[in-house]
Amino acid sequence: MKRAIVLVALLACKGDKPREQAPAPAPASGSAPAIVVDAAPTVPTLCQLGATAVDKATCPTPEVRANLAKAKKSLDGIVQTVGQAAADPEQFQVMCAQLVLAIERDAKKAGCTLAISDVERKDMMAILDTWFARRTAVTQTGDAAADAVIARIAAVRDATCECKDATCLERVDKQLISIGTMPPSAPQAARDLGAKLLEDAARCANRVRTVTDPPP
C-alpha cells in the first residue's frame, strides 16, 4: 500500500488555501438582526465511498486485510481535514478519487477486491475527467518576447496533455529546456499566465501517472 500512502501525501501538498468567507450582509433598518449559521463543511463523498469499499473488501488472508486497512487511514485523514477547514470541495474530491484508485490497484496486487460498483466508478471517473480537462486560455500580453515564451510553454503544455503513458511524458519533459526564461521586461500578466500553463501541464502529467498509466 506504499504508493497509495505516498500519493495522498503528494496530493495534500497541492491543496488549495482555504477560501475566505464573505462578510454577512448588514440587516435592513428596523428589522431583526439576521442569524448567521455556518454552513456544514462538504465531506468528500468519494473518500467515504473508498472507505466503505475498503471495509467491504475481500482479501485472501487477515494479514493482507490489515495492510489494506492502513490505507483507509489516508482516506479518513482527508475527511477530517475537510471537516476542519473551508477547503475547495472539488479539489478534495479529486484527491479522494485518485487515492481510491491507487488503493484499489495496490489491493488487486495483494489479492484483494474492493467493493466499487460500476455506477460509482463512472461517477468517480467523471469527476476526474472534468478536473483534468481544465485548460488555461492563451492570450497575448503585448510583450513580443514574453509572448514567444508563452507560446513555447503552451506547446509543451499541449504535448503533455496529449500523452497517454509515462514514456511520452519523458519525451515531452526534454522539451522543457527549450522553453527558456521570461525576459526581465515581461509583464506580471505574462508570468502569471506562464505559471498557469505549467500548472495545466503538471495536472495532465499527474493524470498519466496516477490514472491513465499508473506505475507498476
FIKOLZA-1660 file (N, C-alpha, C; in steps of 0.1 Angstrom, whole numbers, plus 5000, padded with zeros to 4 digits):
% residues 216
   i   px   py   pz ch aa at
   1 5008 4988 5000  A  M  N
   1 5000 5000 5000  A  M CA
   1 5009 5013 5000  A  M  C
   2 5022 5011 4998  A  K  N
   2 5031 5023 5000  A  K CA
   2 5027 5034 4990  A  K  C
   3 5024 5030 4977  A  R  N
   3 5021 5040 4967  A  R CA
   3 5009 5048 4970  A  R  C
   4 4999 5042 4976  A  A  N
   4 4987 5049 4979  A  A CA
   4 4989 5059 4990  A  A  C
   5 4998 5055 5000  A  I  N
   5 5001 5064 5011  A  I CA
   5 5009 5076 5006  A  I  C
   6 5019 5073 4997  A  V  N
   6 5027 5084 4992  A  V CA
   6 5018 5093 4983  A  V  C
   7 5009 5088 4976  A  L  N
   7 5000 5096 4968  A  L CA
   7 4993 5107 4976  A  L  C
   8 4987 5102 4987  A  V  N
   8 4979 5112 4995  A  V CA
   8 4988 5123 5001  A  V  C
   9 5001 5119 5004  A  A  N
   9 5010 5129 5009  A  A CA
   9 5013 5140 4998  A  A  C
  10 5015 5135 4986  A  L  N
  10 5018 5144 4975  A  L CA
  10 5006 5153 4972  A  L  C
  11 4994 5147 4972  A  L  N
  11 4982 5155 4969  A  L CA
  11 4979 5165 4979  A  L  C
  12 4981 5161 4992  A  A  N
  12 4979 5171 5003  A  A CA
  12 4987 5183 5002  A  A  C
  13 4999 5182 4996  A  C  N
  13 5007 5194 4994  A  C CA
  13 5002 5203 4984  A  C  C
  14 4993 5198 4975  A  K  N
  14 4987 5206 4964  A  K CA
  14 4974 5212 4968  A  K  C
  15 4969 5210 4980  A  G  N
  15 4956 5215 4984  A  G CA
  15 4955 5230 4983  A  G  C
  16 4944 5235 4978  A  D  N
  16 4942 5250 4978  A  D CA
  16 4941 5256 4991  A  D  C
  17 4944 5269 4992  A  K  N
  17 4943 5275 5005  A  K CA
  17 4928 5277 5008  A  K  C
  18 4924 5277 5021  A  P  N
  18 4910 5279 5025  A  P CA
  18 4905 5292 5019  A  P  C
  19 4892 5291 5014  A  R  N
  19 4886 5303 5009  A  R CA
  19 4881 5312 5020  A  R  C
  20 4883 5325 5019  A  E  N
  20 4878 5334 5029  A  E CA
  20 4863 5336 5027  A  E  C
  21 4856 5336 5038  A  Q  N
  21 4841 5337 5038  A  Q CA
  21 4838 5352 5036  A  Q  C
  22 4828 5355 5028  A  A  N
  22 4824 5368 5026  A  A CA
  22 4816 5373 5039  A  A  C
  23 4818 5386 5042  A  P  N
  23 4811 5391 5054  A  P CA
  23 4796 5390 5052  A  P  C
  24 4788 5387 5063  A  A  N
  24 4774 5387 5062  A  A CA
  24 4768 5400 5059  A  A  C
  25 4757 5402 5051  A  P  N
  25 4752 5415 5048  A  P CA
  25 4745 5421 5061  A  P  C
  26 4746 5434 5062  A  A  N
  26 4740 5441 5073  A  A CA
  26 4725 5440 5073  A  A  C
  27 4718 5438 5084  A  P  N
  27 4704 5437 5084  A  P CA
  27 4697 5450 5080  A  P  C
  28 4685 5449 5074  A  A  N
  28 4678 5461 5069  A  A CA
  28 4674 5469 5081  A  A  C
  29 4673 5482 5080  A  S  N
  29 4669 5491 5091  A  S CA
  29 4655 5487 5096  A  S  C
  30 4654 5486 5109  A  G  N
  30 4641 5483 5116  A  G CA
  30 4638 5468 5116  A  G  C
  31 4647 5460 5110  A  S  N
  31 4644 5445 5111  A  S CA
  31 4653 5439 5121  A  S  C
  32 4649 5427 5125  A  A  N
  32 4656 5419 5135  A  A CA
  32 4669 5415 5128  A  A  C
  33 4680 5415 5136  A  P  N
  33 4693 5410 5131  A  P CA
  33 4692 5396 5126  A  P  C
  34 4699 5394 5114  A  A  N
  34 4698 5380 5109  A  A CA
  34 4707 5371 5117  A  A  C
  35 4703 5359 5118  A  I  N
  35 4711 5349 5125  A  I CA
  35 4719 5341 5114  A  I  C
  36 4732 5342 5115  A  V  N
  36 4741 5335 5105  A  V CA
  36 4745 5322 5110  A  V  C
  37 4742 5311 5103  A  V  N
  37 4746 5298 5106  A  V CA
  37 4757 5293 5097  A  V  C
  38 4768 5289 5103  A  D  N
  38 4779 5284 5094  A  D CA
  38 4774 5272 5087  A  D  C
  39 4778 5272 5074  A  A  N
  39 4774 5261 5065  A  A CA
  39 4782 5249 5069  A  A  C
  40 4776 5237 5069  A  A  N
  40 4783 5225 5072  A  A CA
  40 4794 5222 5061  A  A  C
  41 4806 5218 5065  A  P  N
  41 4816 5215 5055  A  P CA
  41 4812 5204 5046  A  P  C
  42 4817 5205 5034  A  T  N
  42 4814 5195 5024  A  T CA
  42 4823 5183 5026  A  T  C
  43 4817 5172 5030  A  V  N
  43 4825 5160 5032  A  V CA
  43 4828 5153 5018  A  V  C
  44 4841 5150 5016  A  P  N
  44 4844 5144 5003  A  P CA
  44 4838 5130 5002  A  P  C
  45 4827 5129 4994  A  T  N
  45 4819 5116 4994  A  T CA
  45 4827 5105 4987  A  T  C
  46 4837 5108 4978  A  L  N
  46 4845 5098 4972  A  L CA
  46 4854 5092 4982  A  L  C
  47 4858 5099 4992  A  C  N
  47 4866 5093 5003  A  C CA
  47 4858 5084 5011  A  C  C
  48 4845 5088 5014  A  Q  N
  48 4836 5079 5021  A  Q CA
  48 4833 5066 5013  A  Q  C
  49 4832 5068 5000  A  L  N
  49 4830 5056 4991  A  L CA
  49 4842 5047 4992  A  L  C
  50 4854 5052 4991  A  G  N
  50 4866 5044 4992  A  G CA
  50 4867 5037 5006  A  G  C
  51 4864 5044 5017  A  A  N
  51 4864 5038 5030  A  A CA
  51 4855 5027 5031  A  A  C
  52 4843 5029 5026  A  T  N
  52 4833 5018 5026  A  T CA
  52 4837 5006 5018  A  T  C
  53 4843 5009 5006  A  A  N
  53 4848 4998 4998  A  A CA
  53 4859 4990 5004  A  A  C
  54 4868 4997 5012  A  V  N
  54 4878 4990 5019  A  V CA
  54 4872 4981 5030  A  V  C
  55 4862 4987 5037  A  D  N
  55 4856 4979 5048  A  D CA
  55 4849 4966 5043  A  D  C
  56 4844 4967 5031  A  K  N
  56 4837 4955 5025  A  K CA
  56 4846 4947 5016  A  K  C
  57 4859 4950 5015  A  A  N
  57 4868 4943 5006  A  A CA
  57 4870 4929 5010  A  A  C
  58 4872 4920 5001  A  T  N
  58 4876 4906 5003  A  T CA
  58 4891 4904 5001  A  T  C
  59 4897 4898 5010  A  C  N
  59 4912 4896 5009  A  C CA
  59 4915 4881 5012  A  C  C
  60 4926 4876 5007  A  P  N
  60 4929 4862 5009  A  P CA
  60 4933 4858 5023  A  P  C
  61 4939 4868 5031  A  T  N
  61 4943 4865 5045  A  T CA
  61 4940 4877 5054  A  T  C
  62 4939 4875 5067  A  P  N
  62 4937 4886 5076  A  P CA
  62 4949 4896 5076  A  P  C
  63 4961 4891 5074  A  E  N
  63 4972 4899 5074  A  E CA
  63 4972 4909 5062  A  E  C
  64 4968 4904 5050  A  V  N
  64 4966 4913 5039  A  V CA
  64 4955 4923 5041  A  V  C
  65 4944 4919 5047  A  R  N
  65 4933 4928 5050  A  R CA
  65 4938 4939 5060  A  R  C
  66 4946 4935 5069  A  A  N
  66 4951 4945 5079  A  A CA
  66 4960 4956 5072  A  A  C
  67 4968 4952 5062  A  N  N
  67 4975 4962 5054  A  N CA
  67 4966 4971 5047  A  N  C
  68 4955 4965 5041  A  L  N
  68 4946 4973 5034  A  L CA
  68 4939 4984 5043  A  L  C
  69 4937 4980 5055  A  A  N
  69 4930 4989 5065  A  A CA
  69 4939 5001 5068  A  A  C
  70 4952 4999 5067  A  K  N
  70 4962 5010 5069  A  K CA
  70 4960 5021 5059  A  K  C
  71 4957 5017 5046  A  A  N
  71 4955 5026 5036  A  A CA
  71 4942 5034 5038  A  A  C
  72 4933 5028 5045  A  K  N
  72 4920 5035 5047  A  K CA
  72 4922 5048 5056  A  K  C
  73 4933 5047 5064  A  K  N
  73 4936 5059 5073  A  K CA
  73 4938 5071 5065  A  K  C
  74 4944 5070 5053  A  S  N
  74 4946 5081 5044  A  S CA
  74 4933 5088 5040  A  S  C
  75 4923 5079 5037  A  L  N
  75 4910 5084 5034  A  L CA
  75 4904 5091 5046  A  L  C
  76 4905 5085 5057  A  D  N
  76 4899 5091 5069  A  D CA
  76 4906 5105 5072  A  D  C
  77 4919 5106 5069  A  G  N
  77 4926 5118 5072  A  G CA
  77 4921 5130 5063  A  G  C
  78 4917 5126 5050  A  I  N
  78 4912 5137 5041  A  I CA
  78 4899 5142 5047  A  I  C
  79 4890 5132 5051  A  V  N
  79 4877 5136 5056  A  V CA
  79 4878 5145 5068  A  V  C
  80 4888 5142 5077  A  Q  N
  80 4890 5150 5089  A  Q CA
  80 4895 5164 5085  A  Q  C
  81 4904 5165 5075  A  T  N
  81 4909 5178 5070  A  T CA
  81 4898 5186 5065  A  T  C
  82 4889 5181 5057  A  V  N
  82 4878 5189 5052  A  V CA
  82 4869 5193 5063  A  V  C
  83 4867 5185 5073  A  G  N
  83 4859 5189 5084  A  G CA
  83 4865 5200 5092  A  G  C
  84 4878 5203 5091  A  Q  N
  84 4884 5213 5099  A  Q CA
  84 4887 5226 5092  A  Q  C
  85 4886 5226 5078  A  A  N
  85 4889 5237 5070  A  A CA
  85 4879 5239 5059  A  A  C
  86 4877 5252 5056  A  A  N
  86 4868 5255 5045  A  A CA
  86 4876 5254 5031  A  A  C
  87 4879 5241 5028  A  A  N
  87 4887 5238 5016  A  A CA
  87 4879 5237 5004  A  A  C
  88 4885 5237 4992  A  D  N
  88 4879 5236 4980  A  D CA
  88 4873 5221 4979  A  D  C
  89 4860 5219 4979  A  P  N
  89 4855 5206 4978  A  P CA
  89 4858 5198 4966  A  P  C
  90 4859 5205 4954  A  E  N
  90 4863 5198 4942  A  E CA
  90 4877 5193 4943  A  E  C
  91 4886 5201 4948  A  Q  N
  91 4900 5197 4950  A  Q CA
  91 4901 5184 4958  A  Q  C
  92 4893 5183 4969  A  F  N
  92 4894 5172 4978  A  F CA
  92 4887 5160 4971  A  F  C
  93 4876 5162 4963  A  Q  N
  93 4870 5151 4956  A  Q CA
  93 4880 5144 4947  A  Q  C
  94 4888 5153 4940  A  V  N
  94 4898 5147 4931  A  V CA
  94 4909 5140 4938  A  V  C
  95 4913 5145 4950  A  M  N
  95 4923 5138 4958  A  M CA
  95 4918 5125 4962  A  M  C
  96 4905 5124 4966  A  C  N
  96 4899 5112 4971  A  C CA
  96 4898 5102 4959  A  C  C
  97 4894 5106 4948  A  A  N
  97 4893 5097 4936  A  A CA
  97 4906 5091 4932  A  A  C
  98 4916 5099 4932  A  Q  N
  98 4930 5094 4929  A  Q CA
  98 4935 5084 4939  A  Q  C
  99 4932 5088 4952  A  L  N
  99 4937 5079 4962  A  L CA
  99 4929 5066 4962  A  L  C
 100 4916 5066 4960  A  V  N
 100 4908 5054 4959  A  V CA
 100 4913 5045 4948  A  V  C
 101 4916 5051 4936  A  L  N
 101 4922 5043 4925  A  L CA
 101 4935 5037 4929  A  L  C
 102 4944 5044 4936  A  A  N
 102 4957 5039 4939  A  A CA
 102 4955 5028 4949  A  A  C
 103 4946 5029 4959  A  I  N
 103 4944 5019 4969  A  I CA
 103 4939 5006 4962  A  I  C
 104 4930 5008 4952  A  E  N
 104 4924 4997 4945  A  E CA
 104 4935 4989 4937  A  E  C
 105 4944 4996 4931  A  R  N
 105 4954 4990 4923  A  R CA
 105 4963 4982 4933  A  R  C
 106 4967 4988 4944  A  D  N
 106 4976 4981 4953  A  D CA
 106 4968 4969 4959  A  D  C
 107 4955 4970 4962  A  A  N
 107 4947 4959 4967  A  A CA
 107 4947 4947 4958  A  A  C
 108 4945 4950 4945  A  K  N
 108 4945 4939 4935  A  K CA
 108 4958 4932 4935  A  K  C
 109 4969 4939 4936  A  K  N
 109 4982 4932 4936  A  K CA
 109 4983 4922 4948  A  K  C
 110 4976 4926 4959  A  A  N
 110 4977 4918 4971  A  A CA
 110 4966 4907 4971  A  A  C
 111 4958 4907 4961  A  G  N
 111 4947 4897 4960  A  G CA
 111 4934 4901 4966  A  G  C
 112 4933 4914 4969  A  C  N
 112 4920 4919 4975  A  C CA
 112 4911 4925 4964  A  C  C
 113 4898 4925 4967  A  T  N
 113 4889 4931 4957  A  T CA
 113 4880 4942 4965  A  T  C
 114 4881 4954 4960  A  L  N
 114 4873 4965 4967  A  L CA
 114 4859 4965 4961  A  L  C
 115 4849 4968 4970  A  A  N
 115 4835 4968 4966  A  A CA
 115 4832 4982 4960  A  A  C
 116 4835 4983 4947  A  I  N
 116 4831 4996 4940  A  I CA
 116 4823 4992 4928  A  I  C
 117 4810 4997 4928  A  S  N
 117 4801 4994 4917  A  S CA
 117 4805 5001 4904  A  S  C
 118 4799 4997 4893  A  D  N
 118 4802 5003 4880  A  D CA
 118 4797 5018 4880  A  D  C
 119 4785 5020 4887  A  V  N
 119 4780 5034 4887  A  V CA
 119 4789 5043 4895  A  V  C
 120 4794 5038 4907  A  E  N
 120 4803 5046 4915  A  E CA
 120 4816 5049 4907  A  E  C
 121 4821 5039 4900  A  R  N
 121 4833 5041 4892  A  R CA
 121 4831 5051 4881  A  R  C
 122 4819 5051 4875  A  K  N
 122 4816 5060 4864  A  K CA
 122 4816 5074 4870  A  K  C
 123 4810 5076 4882  A  D  N
 123 4809 5089 4888  A  D CA
 123 4823 5094 4892  A  D  C
 124 4831 5086 4897  A  M  N
 124 4844 5089 4901  A  M CA
 124 4853 5094 4889  A  M  C
 125 4852 5086 4878  A  M  N
 125 4859 5090 4866  A  M CA
 125 4854 5103 4860  A  M  C
 126 4841 5105 4861  A  A  N
 126 4836 5118 4855  A  A CA
 126 4842 5130 4863  A  A  C
 127 4843 5129 4876  A  I  N
 127 4849 5140 4883  A  I CA
 127 4864 5142 4879  A  I  C
 128 4871 5131 4877  A  L  N
 128 4885 5132 4873  A  L CA
 128 4886 5137 4859  A  L  C
 129 4877 5133 4850  A  D  N
 129 4878 5138 4836  A  D CA
 129 4876 5153 4836  A  D  C
 130 4866 5158 4844  A  T  N
 130 4863 5172 4844  A  T CA
 130 4875 5180 4849  A  T  C
 131 4881 5175 4860  A  W  N
 131 4893 5182 4866  A  W CA
 131 4905 5182 4857  A  W  C
 132 4908 5171 4851  A  F  N
 132 4920 5170 4842  A  F CA
 132 4918 5177 4828  A  F  C
 133 4905 5180 4825  A  A  N
 133 4903 5186 4812  A  A CA
 133 4904 5201 4813  A  A  C
 134 4907 5207 4824  A  R  N
 134 4908 5221 4825  A  R CA
 134 4921 5226 4817  A  R  C
 135 4919 5237 4810  A  R  N
 135 4929 5242 4802  A  R CA
 135 4929 5258 4803  A  R  C
 136 4940 5264 4806  A  T  N
 136 4941 5278 4806  A  T CA
 136 4942 5284 4792  A  T  C
 137 4933 5294 4789  A  A  N
 137 4933 5300 4776  A  A CA
 137 4946 5308 4774  A  A  C
 138 4952 5308 4762  A  V  N
 138 4964 5315 4759  A  V CA
 138 4960 5328 4753  A  V  C
 139 4965 5339 4759  A  T  N
 139 4962 5353 4754  A  T CA
 139 4975 5360 4752  A  T  C
 140 4974 5370 4743  A  Q  N
 140 4986 5378 4740  A  Q CA
 140 4987 5389 4751  A  Q  C
 141 5000 5391 4756  A  T  N
 141 5002 5400 4767  A  T CA
 141 5007 5414 4761  A  T  C
 142 5011 5414 4749  A  G  N
 142 5016 5427 4743  A  G CA
 142 5031 5428 4743  A  G  C
 143 5037 5419 4750  A  D  N
 143 5052 5419 4750  A  D CA
 143 5056 5408 4741  A  D  C
 144 5063 5411 4730  A  A  N
 144 5066 5401 4720  A  A CA
 144 5075 5390 4725  A  A  C
 145 5085 5394 4733  A  A  N
 145 5095 5384 4738  A  A CA
 145 5088 5375 4748  A  A  C
 146 5079 5381 4757  A  A  N
 146 5072 5372 4767  A  A CA
 146 5062 5363 4760  A  A  C
 147 5055 5369 4749  A  D  N
 147 5045 5360 4742  A  D CA
 147 5052 5349 4735  A  D  C
 148 5064 5350 4731  A  A  N
 148 5072 5339 4724  A  A CA
 148 5074 5328 4734  A  A  C
 149 5078 5332 4747  A  V  N
 149 5080 5322 4757  A  V CA
 149 5067 5315 4761  A  V  C
 150 5056 5323 4762  A  I  N
 150 5043 5318 4764  A  I CA
 150 5039 5307 4754  A  I  C
 151 5042 5310 4741  A  A  N
 151 5038 5301 4731  A  A CA
 151 5046 5288 4732  A  A  C
 152 5058 5288 4736  A  R  N
 152 5066 5276 4738  A  R CA
 152 5061 5268 4750  A  R  C
 153 5057 5275 4761  A  I  N
 153 5051 5269 4773  A  I CA
 153 5038 5262 4769  A  I  C
 154 5030 5269 4761  A  A  N
 154 5017 5263 4757  A  A CA
 154 5019 5251 4748  A  A  C
 155 5029 5251 4740  A  A  N
 155 5032 5239 4731  A  A CA
 155 5036 5227 4740  A  A  C
 156 5044 5229 4750  A  V  N
 156 5048 5219 4759  A  V CA
 156 5035 5214 4767  A  V  C
 157 5027 5224 4772  A  R  N
 157 5015 5220 4779  A  R CA
 157 5006 5211 4770  A  R  C
 158 5004 5215 4758  A  D  N
 158 4995 5207 4749  A  D CA
 158 5001 5193 4746  A  D  C
 159 5014 5193 4745  A  A  N
 159 5020 5180 4742  A  A CA
 159 5019 5171 4754  A  A  C
 160 5021 5176 4766  A  T  N
 160 5019 5169 4778  A  T CA
 160 5005 5163 4780  A  T  C
 161 4995 5172 4777  A  C  N
 161 4982 5168 4778  A  C CA
 161 4977 5157 4768  A  C  C
 162 4985 5155 4757  A  E  N
 162 4982 5145 4747  A  E CA
 162 4988 5132 4751  A  E  C
 163 4997 5132 4761  A  C  N
 163 5004 5119 4765  A  C CA
 163 4994 5109 4771  A  C  C
 164 4997 5097 4768  A  K  N
 164 4989 5086 4774  A  K CA
 164 4997 5076 4782  A  K  C
 165 5010 5078 4782  A  D  N
 165 5018 5069 4790  A  D CA
 165 5031 5077 4795  A  D  C
 166 5038 5070 4804  A  A  N
 166 5050 5076 4810  A  A CA
 166 5061 5078 4800  A  A  C
 167 5062 5070 4790  A  T  N
 167 5073 5072 4780  A  T CA
 167 5071 5085 4773  A  T  C
 168 5058 5088 4770  A  C  N
 168 5055 5101 4763  A  C CA
 168 5059 5112 4772  A  C  C
 169 5056 5111 4785  A  L  N
 169 5059 5122 4794  A  L CA
 169 5074 5125 4794  A  L  C
 170 5082 5114 4794  A  E  N
 170 5097 5115 4794  A  E CA
 170 5102 5123 4782  A  E  C
 171 5096 5120 4770  A  R  N
 171 5099 5127 4758  A  R CA
 171 5096 5142 4759  A  R  C
 172 5084 5145 4764  A  V  N
 172 5080 5159 4765  A  V CA
 172 5088 5167 4775  A  V  C
 173 5091 5160 4786  A  D  N
 173 5099 5167 4797  A  D CA
 173 5112 5172 4791  A  D  C
 174 5118 5166 4781  A  K  N
 174 5130 5170 4775  A  K CA
 174 5128 5184 4767  A  K  C
 175 5116 5187 4764  A  Q  N
 175 5113 5199 4757  A  Q CA
 175 5113 5211 4767  A  Q  C
 176 5113 5209 4779  A  L  N
 176 5112 5220 4789  A  L CA
 176 5124 5229 4788  A  L  C
 177 5136 5223 4785  A  I  N
 177 5148 5231 4785  A  I CA
 177 5148 5241 4773  A  I  C
 178 5140 5238 4763  A  S  N
 178 5139 5247 4751  A  S CA
 178 5130 5259 4753  A  S  C
 179 5122 5259 4764  A  I  N
 179 5113 5270 4767  A  I CA
 179 5120 5283 4769  A  I  C
 180 5131 5282 4777  A  G  N
 180 5138 5295 4780  A  G CA
 180 5131 5301 4792  A  G  C
 181 5136 5313 4795  A  T  N
 181 5130 5321 4807  A  T CA
 181 5124 5334 4802  A  T  C
 182 5115 5339 4810  A  M  N
 182 5108 5351 4807  A  M CA
 182 5118 5363 4807  A  M  C
 183 5117 5372 4798  A  P  N
 183 5126 5383 4797  A  P CA
 183 5124 5392 4810  A  P  C
 184 5134 5400 4814  A  P  N
 184 5132 5408 4826  A  P CA
 184 5121 5418 4824  A  P  C
 185 5118 5422 4811  A  S  N
 185 5108 5432 4809  A  S CA
 185 5094 5426 4808  A  S  C
 186 5092 5413 4810  A  A  N
 186 5079 5406 4809  A  A CA
 186 5070 5412 4819  A  A  C
 187 5057 5415 4815  A  P  N
 187 5047 5420 4825  A  P CA
 187 5043 5409 4834  A  P  C
 188 5038 5412 4845  A  Q  N
 188 5033 5402 4855  A  Q CA
 188 5023 5393 4849  A  Q  C
 189 5014 5399 4840  A  A  N
 189 5004 5390 4834  A  A CA
 189 5010 5379 4826  A  A  C
 190 5021 5381 4820  A  A  N
 190 5028 5370 4812  A  A CA
 190 5033 5360 4822  A  A  C
 191 5039 5364 4833  A  R  N
 191 5045 5355 4843  A  R CA
 191 5034 5346 4849  A  R  C
 192 5022 5353 4852  A  D  N
 192 5011 5346 4858  A  D CA
 192 5005 5335 4848  A  D  C
 193 5004 5340 4835  A  L  N
 193 4999 5331 4825  A  L CA
 193 5008 5319 4823  A  L  C
 194 5021 5321 4823  A  G  N
 194 5031 5310 4821  A  G CA
 194 5030 5300 4833  A  G  C
 195 5028 5306 4845  A  A  N
 195 5027 5297 4857  A  A CA
 195 5014 5288 4856  A  A  C
 196 5003 5294 4851  A  K  N
 196 4991 5286 4850  A  K CA
 196 4992 5276 4839  A  K  C
 197 4999 5279 4828  A  L  N
 197 5001 5269 4818  A  L CA
 197 5009 5257 4822  A  L  C
 198 5019 5260 4831  A  L  N
 198 5027 5249 4836  A  L CA
 198 5019 5241 4846  A  L  C
 199 5010 5247 4853  A  E  N
 199 5001 5240 4862  A  E CA
 199 4992 5231 4854  A  E  C
 200 4988 5235 4843  A  D  N
 200 4980 5226 4834  A  D CA
 200 4988 5214 4830  A  D  C
 201 5001 5216 4826  A  A  N
 201 5009 5205 4822  A  A CA
 201 5012 5196 4833  A  A  C
 202 5014 5201 4845  A  A  N
 202 5016 5192 4857  A  A CA
 202 5003 5184 4860  A  A  C
 203 4992 5190 4858  A  R  N
 203 4979 5183 4861  A  R CA
 203 4977 5172 4851  A  R  C
 204 4981 5174 4838  A  C  N
 204 4980 5164 4828  A  C CA
 204 4989 5153 4831  A  C  C
 205 5002 5156 4835  A  A  N
 205 5012 5146 4838  A  A CA
 205 5007 5138 4850  A  A  C
 206 5001 5144 4859  A  N  N
 206 4996 5137 4871  A  N CA
 206 4985 5127 4867  A  N  C
 207 4977 5130 4858  A  R  N
 207 4967 5121 4853  A  R CA
 207 4973 5108 4848  A  R  C
 208 4984 5110 4839  A  V  N
 208 4990 5099 4833  A  V CA
 208 4996 5090 4844  A  V  C
 209 5003 5096 4854  A  R  N
 209 5010 5089 4864  A  R CA
 209 5001 5082 4874  A  R  C
 210 4989 5087 4876  A  T  N
 210 4980 5082 4887  A  T CA
 210 4967 5075 4882  A  T  C
 211 4963 5079 4870  A  V  N
 211 4951 5073 4865  A  V CA
 211 4952 5066 4851  A  V  C
 212 4958 5072 4841  A  T  N
 212 4958 5066 4828  A  T CA
 212 4968 5055 4827  A  T  C
 213 4981 5058 4832  A  D  N
 213 4991 5048 4831  A  D CA
 213 4999 5047 4844  A  D  C
 214 4992 5042 4854  A  P  N
 214 4998 5041 4868  A  P CA
 214 5011 5033 4868  A  P  C
 215 5021 5037 4877  A  P  N
 215 5033 5030 4877  A  P CA
 215 5031 5015 4882  A  P  C
 216 5040 5006 4879  A  P  N
 216 5038 4992 4883  A  P CA
 216 5040 4990 4898  A  P  C
% end
